Amino acid sequence: MKKAYGHTQGLKAAQLKHLEKFYDRHVGPDLIISQELALEMGRLSMEIRRQIGVLIDRLGRIQFVMVGDGSQITIPNLEDYRAAMGRLKGLRLVHTHLKDESLTDDDLTDLAMLRLDLMTAITLDPNGTPSRFHVAHMVPSQPGAPLYEVMPPMAPGAPDISFRGFIRELEAELVRSAGVTQSQKQQSSAFLVSVTSASRREAADSMAELKELCRTNNITVAGEMIQHRGKLDARFLLGRGKVRELTIAAMQCGVDLVIFDQNLNPSQIQSITAQVELPIIDRTQLILDIFAQRAMTSEGKLQVELAQLKYMLPRLLGRGTAMSRLAGGIGGRGPGETKLEVDRRRVRERIDRLEKSLKTVSKRRQTQKAARERKGLPIVSIVGYTNAGKSTMLNTLTQATVLAENKLFATLDPTSRRLRFPEDKEIIITDTVGFIRDLPKDLVTAFAATLEELKSADLLLHVIDASNPRMANQVESVEKILREIGIEDIPVIRILNKADRVDVEEMEKLCRVFEGIGVSALDRPSLRPLTDRIMELLFNNVIDEWPTTDERVPDGQTIH
């Protein structure tokens, strides 16, 4: 049995002894609380002018005693009492209220957050005698409906309820409800959270992109929350009150996980998970998961696995990690490593092997690059924000069949095609992985060999989605990444794609502002000004007819 005192200053030894003797008593498994214990709690609570609470298990044993102040009590850490899906915590909370008031919002929030069996408040008369029992319990979750039900006030004495039978039926109903919800789900659902100091418009745009990432990953968005803060909370990122609000909202939506738009450090993930009791992932982890699904080539899989492992390594946390490594030296040697250390060591070893494998890939790419340079073929690389239409552009220009979907990161593995112009002039066009705002550093590092290919390009085609309201920010993000890679000096043609979705006058204005060429990658004739410009920059002349794919290369074949 355990004791927890939220406030003990000013309590006399005799009063503490009264509290401790509760441990030697059993409430009885079929009672919410015995009349004797309720009278004792009321008398002592009124004497010290503080709330007193007890947490009782289903066998009627008191597991915790809590002493609060005049308006509230502090519930101890209950992580050892984790509830399974659809089930309750196995503990009921009974506490005193010095004022003649029903259950407070904090009481009901604690009931829902902790999934307690019951939340009971005993209101007292001026003499400390119980006057009313106020009881609330969980109910099966329904979208937009409360997670709990408050029962009518009960008269003094043992409440007229068979606790064991009531909880058995309630939990069976909760389990059935959870089972039906799970069987009805065709895919995972998530609650999205953004904590930002940016403007409301920027926050909304970022949240819209996070929703697109979820759609790409086949995750249903069940709800969202945006909190604007001047200073982010170091432990929870969002305010403590918002953590409670998030927990209730996520439970009401019945989601499988919570996704933050901001990147979380390991301690923040641990702190928030302890409060919300749902899996917590951040934007980087979501992007990594998409990349893991999209990688098709062995090289792409190696790159994604490396990025995932580098992300995961600092997040391998366990209890007592500060003491996980046994002290060395005489008298301090231990029998071996802990499981946590073994996991970390294996991850580091795997990272080393992956980095060596990717170095081999990089050398092979250098050899292929040298071979292309000997042939003297100009290289044109298509870059741009994810889902801007890069793969569709490659398909239309070269009559290839590269996968092109209306999803983020539809193309992950780079693909090259040969394009022949009239007068026997040829170029190689390469489609690269799409960029995104705040591209995870681990991904940039892992894809260094692939991004290295851009440095050998003679010309970059920056494809821009002219129909996207976040177009300007996306252009800025792409050009920032190009500067980080060190290829900002390579000539660039800005291509404002999806002209079929934009008003003609607006498109003309955008082309002037961004100094680009307006096209629709789905409309081959609209690409003629683009091919003229490519020919002008690479060969100092303009073509008289459409370029074609090289007949010596089968359609769909990748060229290195």
Backbone torsions as a table, in degrees:
resi	resn	phi	psi	omega
1	MET	NA	153.8	-173.1
2	LYS	-127.3	152.4	177.1
3	LYS	-122.0	138.6	176.9
4	ALA	-139.0	123.5	178.9
5	TYR	-116.5	115.4	178.3
6	GLY	-68.9	-41.1	178.6
7	HIS	-140.3	123.4	-179.4
8	THR	-122.1	-7.4	-179.2
9	GLN	-62.8	135.2	178.1
10	GLY	89.5	-8.6	178.1
11	LEU	-81.7	135.8	178.8
12	LYS	-81.9	159.3	-179.0
13	ALA	-59.6	-37.8	-179.3
14	ALA	-66.1	-36.4	179.6
15	GLN	-69.2	-40.2	176.0
16	LEU	-63.1	-37.6	179.5
17	LYS	-63.1	-37.3	176.9
18	HIS	-60.5	-41.3	179.6
19	LEU	-66.7	-43.3	-176.5
20	GLU	-65.5	-30.0	-178.2
21	LYS	-70.3	-14.3	175.2
22	PHE	-60.4	-28.4	-177.0
23	TYR	-65.6	-23.8	-178.6
24	ASP	-87.2	4.8	-176.4
25	ARG	-118.5	149.3	175.5
26	HIS	-110.7	133.9	179.0
27	VAL	-71.0	-32.7	-172.1
28	GLY	105.2	129.3	-173.4
29	PRO	-66.8	-16.6	-176.9
30	ASP	-105.7	8.6	178.1
31	LEU	-115.1	143.9	172.3
32	ILE	-65.3	-45.3	175.2
33	ILE	-159.7	145.0	179.7
34	SER	-74.6	153.6	-179.9
35	GLN	-63.7	-36.9	-179.6
36	GLU	-62.4	-46.1	-178.9
37	LEU	-67.4	-38.8	178.6
38	ALA	-61.7	-41.8	178.4
39	LEU	-64.3	-41.5	-179.1
40	GLU	-66.1	-43.1	179.1
41	MET	-64.2	-42.1	-180.0
42	GLY	-64.0	-44.6	-178.6
43	ARG	-62.7	-49.1	-177.2
44	LEU	-68.7	-37.7	179.4
45	SER	-62.1	-42.7	179.7
46	MET	-69.8	-32.5	-179.6
47	GLU	-66.9	-42.3	-177.1
48	ILE	-95.3	-4.6	179.5
49	ARG	57.9	41.2	177.5
50	ARG	-139.5	151.9	175.0
51	GLN	-71.7	143.8	175.3
52	ILE	-125.1	137.7	179.8
53	GLY	-135.6	154.0	175.5
54	VAL	-134.1	142.1	172.8
55	LEU	-106.0	123.7	-172.5
56	ILE	-118.7	134.4	179.0
57	ASP	-85.0	-177.5	-173.4
58	ARG	-77.8	-7.8	173.5
59	LEU	-93.4	3.2	178.9
60	GLY	84.5	13.4	-179.1
61	ARG	-94.5	136.4	179.4
62	ILE	-80.4	119.7	-177.6
63	GLN	-96.8	-31.6	180.0
64	PHE	-139.5	144.8	168.1
65	VAL	-119.7	132.2	-177.5
66	MET	-126.1	138.2	174.7
67	VAL	-119.2	121.5	-178.2
68	GLY	-108.0	-148.0	174.3
69	ASP	-110.0	-157.2	-175.6
70	GLY	-74.2	-14.7	-174.6
71	SER	-123.8	-13.0	-177.1
72	GLN	-160.7	166.2	172.7
73	ILE	-125.0	161.0	177.8
74	THR	-107.2	123.6	-179.4
75	ILE	-84.2	133.4	-178.8
76	PRO	-71.4	173.6	177.9
77	ASN	-67.0	124.7	-177.3
78	LEU	-115.8	27.3	-175.9
79	GLU	-64.6	-20.1	177.3
80	ASP	-75.1	-7.6	-178.3
81	TYR	-113.1	45.1	-177.3
82	ARG	-62.5	138.0	-179.7
83	ALA	-96.6	137.8	176.2
84	ALA	-76.3	171.7	-177.6
85	MET	-56.9	124.7	177.3
86	GLY	81.9	-5.4	-177.1
87	ARG	-107.2	166.1	-177.4
88	LEU	-100.9	176.1	-172.5
89	LYS	-72.9	-23.1	-177.3
90	GLY	86.2	12.3	178.2
91	LEU	-132.7	140.5	173.4
92	ARG	-116.3	141.6	-178.6
93	LEU	-105.5	126.9	174.5
94	VAL	-122.5	126.5	-179.5
95	HIS	-145.4	163.4	-177.2
96	THR	-94.5	151.2	170.7
97	HIS	-120.5	122.8	-178.4
98	LEU	-72.1	-28.5	178.8
99	LYS	-94.5	161.8	177.9
100	ASP	-82.3	78.4	-176.6
101	GLU	-136.8	153.4	178.3
102	SER	-80.5	-165.1	177.2
103	LEU	-65.2	135.1	-179.2
104	THR	-85.2	170.7	175.9
105	ASP	-60.5	-37.6	178.2
106	ASP	-64.0	-39.6	178.1
107	ASP	-59.8	-47.5	-176.8
108	LEU	-69.0	-35.5	176.5
109	THR	-64.7	-43.5	177.6
110	ASP	-62.6	-39.1	177.8
111	LEU	-58.1	-47.3	-177.2
112	ALA	-72.5	-44.0	-177.1
113	MET	-64.4	-42.6	-175.3
114	LEU	-91.7	-6.9	-178.2
115	ARG	51.9	50.7	178.0
116	LEU	-71.5	155.9	176.6
117	ASP	-62.0	-48.2	178.7
118	LEU	-148.4	154.6	168.8
119	MET	-119.8	120.6	-175.9
120	THR	-126.9	131.1	174.6
121	ALA	-116.7	132.8	177.9
122	ILE	-104.9	113.7	175.7
123	THR	-86.8	145.8	-171.3
124	LEU	-116.9	149.2	171.5
125	ASP	-85.6	175.3	-176.7
126	PRO	-56.4	-22.2	179.9
127	ASN	-89.2	-2.1	-179.1
128	GLY	88.8	8.3	179.0
129	THR	-86.4	134.0	179.1
130	PRO	-57.2	132.4	178.9
131	SER	-111.6	-34.5	178.6
132	ARG	-147.4	148.8	171.6
133	PHE	-109.6	127.6	178.0
134	HIS	-114.3	121.5	-171.7
135	VAL	-126.8	139.4	174.5
136	ALA	-136.3	151.9	179.6
137	HIS	-142.7	162.9	178.5
138	MET	-70.9	156.8	172.8
139	VAL	-135.4	158.6	177.2
140	PRO	-55.2	135.6	-174.8
141	SER	-71.8	138.6	173.9
142	GLN	-131.5	137.3	-178.6
143	PRO	-52.1	124.6	177.2
144	GLY	79.6	-3.0	-178.4
145	ALA	-101.0	154.3	177.3
146	PRO	-60.7	152.0	-179.9
147	LEU	-89.0	-0.7	-173.8
148	TYR	-139.8	165.3	175.5
149	GLU	-130.1	131.4	178.3
150	VAL	-95.8	122.2	-178.7
151	MET	-80.7	159.0	176.1
152	PRO	-60.4	146.5	178.6
153	PRO	-55.5	144.2	-178.2
154	MET	-110.3	153.0	-178.6
155	ALA	-72.7	163.2	178.5
156	PRO	-58.7	164.1	-175.8
157	GLY	93.3	-173.7	179.7
158	ALA	-65.7	124.3	179.9
159	PRO	-57.2	144.3	-176.3
160	ASP	-79.4	74.8	-179.4
161	ILE	-154.4	136.2	174.4
162	SER	-87.1	100.0	-170.4
163	PHE	-60.0	-48.8	-176.2
164	ARG	-60.5	-46.7	-179.8
165	GLY	-66.0	-40.6	-179.2
166	PHE	-62.3	-48.5	-178.0
167	ILE	-66.7	-36.6	179.4
168	ARG	-61.7	-45.3	179.4
169	GLU	-69.4	-40.9	-179.5
170	LEU	-62.8	-45.9	-177.5
171	GLU	-68.5	-35.6	176.6
172	ALA	-61.9	-39.9	178.7
173	GLU	-66.9	-39.9	178.5
174	LEU	-64.7	-41.4	179.7
175	VAL	-64.7	-43.9	178.6
176	ARG	-61.1	-43.4	-179.5
177	SER	-62.7	-43.8	179.5
178	ALA	-64.9	-38.3	179.8
179	GLY	-66.1	-42.1	178.1
180	VAL	-63.5	-42.4	180.0
181	THR	-60.8	-44.5	-179.3
182	GLN	-64.3	-41.2	-178.1
183	SER	-69.2	-28.5	179.9
184	GLN	-77.8	-20.2	-177.1
185	LYS	-74.1	128.8	174.6
186	GLN	-92.7	-19.8	179.4
187	GLN	-154.6	170.5	-178.3
188	SER	-66.6	153.8	176.7
189	SER	-125.0	152.1	-175.5
190	ALA	-141.4	155.7	172.1
191	PHE	-110.1	127.1	-174.4
192	LEU	-99.2	140.8	-178.2
193	VAL	-132.7	135.7	173.7
194	SER	-131.4	129.3	176.6
195	VAL	-121.2	113.4	-168.7
196	THR	-147.3	156.8	172.8
197	SER	-106.1	4.3	179.9
198	ALA	-74.4	172.6	179.0
199	SER	-67.2	163.8	-178.6
200	ARG	-63.3	-36.6	179.5
201	ARG	-66.3	-44.8	179.1
202	GLU	-63.0	-40.6	179.2
203	ALA	-64.3	-40.6	179.1
204	ALA	-66.7	-40.1	178.1
205	ASP	-63.5	-42.0	180.0
206	SER	-65.9	-38.7	178.0
207	MET	-66.1	-37.7	177.9
208	ALA	-61.9	-39.5	178.4
209	GLU	-68.4	-37.4	177.2
210	LEU	-62.2	-38.1	176.6
211	LYS	-62.7	-38.9	178.0
212	GLU	-64.5	-39.1	176.9
213	LEU	-62.2	-40.5	177.9
214	CYS	-64.3	-43.3	179.2
215	ARG	-61.1	-41.4	177.7
216	THR	-61.3	-34.3	-178.2
217	ASN	-92.7	13.6	178.8
218	ASN	57.6	42.4	177.1
219	ILE	-112.4	127.6	177.1
220	THR	-81.7	130.2	177.8
221	VAL	-89.2	115.3	-176.6
222	ALA	-96.5	-18.6	-179.2
223	GLY	-174.3	167.5	-179.2
224	GLU	-150.3	159.3	179.6
225	MET	-147.4	130.2	175.6
226	ILE	-121.2	124.8	176.8
227	GLN	-118.4	127.1	177.5
228	HIS	-96.3	122.8	-178.6
229	ARG	-134.8	140.1	175.5
230	GLY	-71.4	-34.5	179.7
231	LYS	-133.4	126.7	-178.1
232	LEU	-76.2	142.7	178.1
233	ASP	-71.2	128.2	-175.1
234	ALA	-65.3	-29.9	-176.0
235	ARG	-92.3	-46.7	-174.0
236	PHE	-111.2	-5.7	-175.6
237	LEU	72.3	-53.2	176.0
238	LEU	-100.1	166.6	-177.5
239	GLY	-65.1	155.3	-177.6
240	ARG	-60.8	-38.7	177.6
241	GLY	-63.2	-36.4	178.5
242	LYS	-69.8	-29.4	176.9
243	VAL	-62.1	-43.7	177.9
244	ARG	-64.6	-42.8	178.5
245	GLU	-62.3	-40.5	178.2
246	LEU	-62.1	-43.9	-178.8
247	THR	-59.8	-47.2	-179.9
248	ILE	-63.5	-45.7	-178.1
249	ALA	-62.8	-42.4	179.9
250	ALA	-64.8	-38.4	178.7
251	MET	-67.9	-40.6	179.7
252	GLN	-64.3	-35.0	179.5
253	CYS	-79.8	-14.7	179.8
254	GLY	63.7	40.5	-175.5
255	VAL	-82.7	165.3	178.7
256	ASP	-92.3	-25.9	-177.8
257	LEU	-156.8	166.5	177.2
258	VAL	-118.3	132.4	-177.5
259	ILE	-118.6	124.9	177.4
260	PHE	-94.7	138.5	178.1
261	ASP	-73.6	-23.9	178.2
262	GLN	-94.3	155.9	176.4
263	ASN	-78.4	134.8	-177.3
264	LEU	-106.4	142.8	173.4
265	ASN	-84.0	166.6	-175.0
266	PRO	-55.5	-41.9	-177.4
267	SER	-68.8	-33.6	177.3
268	GLN	-66.7	-42.6	177.6
269	ILE	-59.7	-43.3	-179.2
270	GLN	-65.6	-43.1	-177.8
271	SER	-66.6	-44.1	-178.0
272	ILE	-69.8	-40.2	179.4
273	THR	-60.5	-38.5	-179.9
274	ALA	-63.4	-30.3	-179.5
275	GLN	-86.3	-43.8	-173.6
276	VAL	-84.0	-29.0	-179.4
277	GLU	59.7	37.0	172.3
278	LEU	-135.6	155.3	175.5
279	PRO	-58.9	136.0	-179.9
280	ILE	-117.2	125.8	173.7
281	ILE	-129.9	160.6	178.8
282	ASP	-113.1	-177.3	-174.7
283	ARG	-60.6	-42.0	-179.8
284	THR	-61.3	-45.2	-178.6
285	GLN	-64.0	-36.0	177.9
286	LEU	-65.0	-44.0	179.1
287	ILE	-64.4	-41.7	178.6
288	LEU	-60.7	-38.3	-180.0
289	ASP	-66.7	-38.4	176.6
290	ILE	-63.7	-45.1	179.2
291	PHE	-60.2	-39.4	-179.3
292	ALA	-62.2	-36.1	179.3
293	GLN	-75.8	-30.5	-173.5
294	ARG	-87.7	-22.3	-177.0
295	ALA	-65.0	125.8	-178.4
296	MET	-113.2	-38.0	-178.9
297	THR	-82.8	161.0	179.8
298	SER	-63.1	-35.8	179.0
299	GLU	-65.5	-45.8	179.3
300	GLY	-60.5	-40.3	178.9
301	LYS	-64.9	-39.2	177.5
302	LEU	-62.6	-44.3	-178.4
303	GLN	-63.9	-42.8	-179.7
304	VAL	-67.6	-42.6	179.7
305	GLU	-62.1	-40.0	178.5
306	LEU	-61.3	-45.2	179.6
307	ALA	-62.9	-41.2	179.5
308	GLN	-63.6	-43.6	-178.4
309	LEU	-66.9	-39.0	178.3
310	LYS	-66.3	-33.3	176.3
311	TYR	-70.7	-39.7	-173.1
312	MET	-76.6	-32.2	-171.8
313	LEU	-52.7	-53.0	-179.8
314	PRO	-70.2	-9.0	-178.7
315	ARG	-99.7	7.1	173.9
316	LEU	-79.2	90.1	-176.1
317	LEU	-110.4	152.4	176.0
318	GLY	-150.3	170.1	179.6
319	ARG	-69.6	137.8	177.1
320	GLY	64.3	36.3	-176.4
321	THR	-64.4	-25.7	179.7
322	ALA	-65.2	-24.8	-179.1
323	MET	-106.9	11.4	-173.1
324	SER	-69.9	-31.9	179.9
325	ARG	-92.7	120.8	-178.0
326	LEU	-69.2	142.6	-177.9
327	ALA	-64.2	142.8	178.8
328	GLY	-89.1	176.1	178.1
329	GLY	92.1	172.5	-177.8
330	ILE	-62.3	130.8	179.0
331	GLY	83.5	-6.9	-178.5
332	GLY	-120.3	1.0	-178.6
333	ARG	-74.3	138.9	179.9
334	GLY	-110.1	177.8	-177.1
335	PRO	-73.8	-15.1	-178.7
336	GLY	160.6	-163.6	-176.6
337	GLU	-86.8	153.2	172.0
338	THR	-77.2	165.3	179.2
339	LYS	-60.4	-38.2	179.9
340	LEU	-60.5	-43.8	180.0
341	GLU	-67.0	-37.5	177.5
342	VAL	-62.0	-43.2	178.6
343	ASP	-60.6	-45.2	-179.3
344	ARG	-64.0	-42.4	-179.1
345	ARG	-63.3	-42.2	179.8
346	ARG	-65.3	-38.3	178.2
347	VAL	-64.0	-44.2	179.4
348	ARG	-62.6	-41.1	179.2
349	GLU	-63.5	-40.7	179.7
350	ARG	-66.8	-38.9	177.4
351	ILE	-60.8	-43.7	179.0
352	ASP	-60.3	-43.4	-178.8
353	ARG	-65.6	-41.6	-179.7
354	LEU	-64.6	-42.0	-179.9
355	GLU	-63.8	-37.3	176.6
356	LYS	-65.6	-41.0	179.4
357	SER	-64.1	-39.8	-179.5
358	LEU	-72.3	-27.3	173.5
359	LYS	-64.5	-38.6	176.4
360	THR	-63.4	-41.5	177.6
361	VAL	-61.1	-42.5	-179.8
362	SER	-61.8	-41.1	178.2
363	LYS	-63.9	-40.7	178.8
364	ARG	-63.7	-38.6	178.0
365	ARG	-65.0	-37.5	178.2
366	GLN	-63.2	-38.5	177.7
367	THR	-64.4	-44.7	178.9
368	GLN	-64.4	-38.2	178.6
369	LYS	-62.4	-42.8	179.8
370	ALA	-63.2	-38.7	179.7
371	ALA	-64.6	-40.7	178.7
372	ARG	-65.6	-39.7	-179.6
373	GLU	-64.8	-34.3	178.4
374	ARG	-66.1	-32.0	177.8
375	LYS	-75.1	-17.8	177.7
376	GLY	74.2	22.8	-179.2
377	LEU	-86.6	126.7	176.2
378	PRO	-64.2	145.3	-179.6
379	ILE	-113.1	127.1	177.9
380	VAL	-116.9	122.4	-179.1
381	SER	-108.1	132.8	176.9
382	ILE	-91.8	123.3	178.1
383	VAL	-125.5	167.9	177.8
384	GLY	155.1	173.7	178.7
385	TYR	-68.2	150.1	-179.9
386	THR	-59.5	139.8	179.5
387	ASN	68.4	24.3	177.1
388	ALA	-84.8	-13.8	179.1
389	GLY	108.8	25.3	-177.4
390	LYS	-65.9	-46.6	-178.3
391	SER	-67.0	-37.9	176.3
392	THR	-62.9	-39.0	177.4
393	MET	-61.4	-45.2	178.8
394	LEU	-62.1	-43.9	-179.6
395	ASN	-61.2	-43.4	-177.3
396	THR	-69.9	-40.2	-179.0
397	LEU	-67.8	-40.7	-171.5
398	THR	-111.1	2.2	-177.2
399	GLN	57.6	36.4	178.5
400	ALA	-90.3	-179.5	-177.6
401	THR	-130.1	44.0	177.5
402	VAL	-69.3	140.9	179.5
403	LEU	-56.1	127.3	177.9
404	ALA	-135.2	112.0	-178.7
405	GLU	-124.3	159.6	175.2
406	ASN	-85.9	58.6	179.3
407	LYS	-141.2	155.5	177.5
408	LEU	-70.6	140.4	177.8
409	PHE	57.5	39.2	176.6
410	ALA	-62.0	-34.6	176.9
411	THR	-110.5	124.0	-179.7
412	LEU	-113.8	-46.1	-178.3
413	ASP	-83.2	131.3	-178.6
414	PRO	-65.2	143.4	-178.9
415	THR	-132.4	137.2	179.8
416	SER	-119.5	142.7	176.5
417	ARG	-135.1	149.4	177.9
418	ARG	-94.6	135.3	-180.0
419	LEU	-123.4	125.9	-177.4
420	ARG	-104.8	128.2	175.2
421	PHE	-96.1	166.3	173.6
422	PRO	-58.9	165.7	-178.7
423	GLU	63.0	29.8	175.5
424	ASP	57.6	35.3	175.3
425	LYS	-100.9	133.8	-176.4
426	GLU	-129.0	152.3	172.6
427	ILE	-138.4	163.0	172.7
428	ILE	-111.3	125.0	178.4
429	ILE	-106.4	129.5	-177.9
430	THR	-117.3	129.0	175.1
431	ASP	-94.6	127.8	-176.6
432	THR	-113.3	169.3	178.4
433	VAL	-63.2	142.7	-179.6
434	GLY	-71.9	149.1	176.7
435	PHE	-92.8	167.0	178.0
436	ILE	-152.4	157.8	179.6
437	ARG	-57.5	136.7	179.2
438	ASP	51.3	51.2	178.2
439	LEU	-54.9	126.6	-177.0
440	PRO	-53.1	132.8	-177.7
441	LYS	-59.3	-37.6	179.6
442	ASP	-62.5	-33.8	177.9
443	LEU	-70.5	-42.2	178.8
444	VAL	-60.6	-42.2	179.2
445	THR	-65.4	-45.8	-177.1
446	ALA	-66.1	-34.1	-177.9
447	PHE	-94.1	21.0	-178.3
448	ALA	-58.0	-41.1	-178.6
449	ALA	-64.2	-39.7	179.3
450	THR	-69.7	-46.5	-178.9
451	LEU	-67.6	-23.3	176.8
452	GLU	-59.1	-29.3	-179.9
453	GLU	-58.6	-31.8	-177.8
454	LEU	-64.0	-28.4	-177.7
455	LYS	-67.3	-21.7	-179.5
456	SER	-91.9	2.5	-178.6
457	ALA	-74.0	144.2	174.6
458	ASP	-88.8	-20.4	-177.7
459	LEU	-154.9	140.8	176.7
460	LEU	-111.6	134.7	172.6
461	LEU	-104.9	106.0	-178.9
462	HIS	-89.9	102.4	-178.7
463	VAL	-84.4	127.8	-176.4
464	ILE	-123.5	134.9	176.6
465	ASP	-82.0	98.6	-176.7
466	ALA	-68.7	-16.8	-178.4
467	SER	-88.0	-7.8	-176.6
468	ASN	-83.4	128.5	-180.0
469	PRO	-64.2	-19.4	179.3
470	ARG	-96.9	23.1	-173.9
471	MET	-54.0	-49.2	-176.6
472	ALA	-60.6	-43.5	179.0
473	ASN	-65.5	-36.7	179.9
474	GLN	-67.2	-40.1	176.4
475	VAL	-60.7	-44.0	179.9
476	GLU	-62.9	-41.3	-179.6
477	SER	-63.8	-44.1	-179.1
478	VAL	-63.9	-46.3	-177.9
479	GLU	-68.0	-29.1	175.0
480	LYS	-65.4	-42.8	179.2
481	ILE	-66.8	-38.5	177.9
482	LEU	-62.3	-37.9	177.2
483	ARG	-66.9	-39.8	-179.9
484	GLU	-64.8	-35.4	178.9
485	ILE	-73.9	-24.4	178.7
486	GLY	92.6	32.9	-178.5
487	ILE	-125.5	27.4	-178.3
488	GLU	-71.4	-12.7	-178.6
489	ASP	-87.7	-8.6	179.1
490	ILE	-75.1	135.7	179.3
491	PRO	-55.2	142.1	-176.4
492	VAL	-129.9	136.4	168.9
493	ILE	-109.4	121.0	176.6
494	ARG	-83.8	125.9	-178.8
495	ILE	-115.3	113.0	178.5
496	LEU	-88.1	99.3	-173.7
497	ASN	-86.1	168.0	177.6
498	LYS	66.5	40.7	178.7
499	ALA	-62.6	-23.2	179.7
500	ASP	-68.3	-13.3	-179.6
501	ARG	-103.4	1.9	-175.3
502	VAL	-122.4	142.7	176.3
503	ASP	-58.0	143.4	-174.8
504	VAL	-57.9	-48.2	-179.3
505	GLU	-63.7	-40.0	178.7
506	GLU	-65.0	-38.3	179.7
507	MET	-64.7	-41.9	178.7
508	GLU	-62.4	-39.6	179.1
509	LYS	-65.1	-44.3	179.9
510	LEU	-62.9	-39.4	179.6
511	CYS	-63.3	-37.1	177.6
512	ARG	-69.4	-45.5	-176.8
513	VAL	-64.2	-44.6	-175.0
514	PHE	-97.2	3.3	178.0
515	GLU	52.5	51.0	-176.9
516	GLY	-124.4	178.9	179.0
517	ILE	-109.6	124.3	-179.4
518	GLY	-83.2	127.8	-178.8
519	VAL	-144.8	170.2	165.6
520	SER	-126.8	115.5	-176.0
521	ALA	-61.8	-17.0	178.2
522	LEU	-84.9	-12.4	-176.7
523	ASP	-114.5	101.8	-172.5
524	ARG	-60.4	-42.7	179.1
525	PRO	-58.0	-30.2	-178.4
526	SER	-68.7	-12.8	-179.1
527	LEU	-86.1	-4.2	-176.2
528	ARG	-57.5	-46.5	177.3
529	PRO	-58.9	-32.6	179.0
530	LEU	-67.6	-47.5	-178.8
531	THR	-66.0	-34.0	175.1
532	ASP	-61.0	-42.8	-178.4
533	ARG	-68.2	-39.6	177.0
534	ILE	-60.3	-47.3	-178.9
535	MET	-62.5	-39.0	-179.1
536	GLU	-64.6	-43.3	-177.6
537	LEU	-73.4	-36.7	-175.4
538	LEU	-88.9	-34.5	-174.2
539	PHE	-125.1	4.3	177.5
540	ASN	59.8	29.1	173.4
541	ASN	-152.2	170.3	-177.4
542	VAL	-112.5	140.5	-177.8
543	ILE	-77.7	155.1	178.2
544	ASP	-100.5	-15.5	179.1
545	GLU	-144.2	170.6	-176.4
546	TRP	-66.1	140.9	171.8
547	PRO	-71.3	159.8	180.0
548	THR	-129.2	166.1	174.3
549	THR	-74.7	154.8	-179.5
550	ASP	-71.0	121.7	-177.8
551	GLU	-66.0	-20.5	-179.5
552	ARG	-78.8	-8.0	-179.7
553	VAL	-112.9	116.6	178.7
554	PRO	-56.6	140.5	-179.8
555	ASP	-59.0	132.0	178.2
556	GLY	93.2	-5.1	-178.3
557	GLN	-83.8	135.7	178.4
558	THR	-82.3	136.2	-179.4
559	ILE	-113.7	127.8	179.4
560	HIS	-100.7	NA	NA
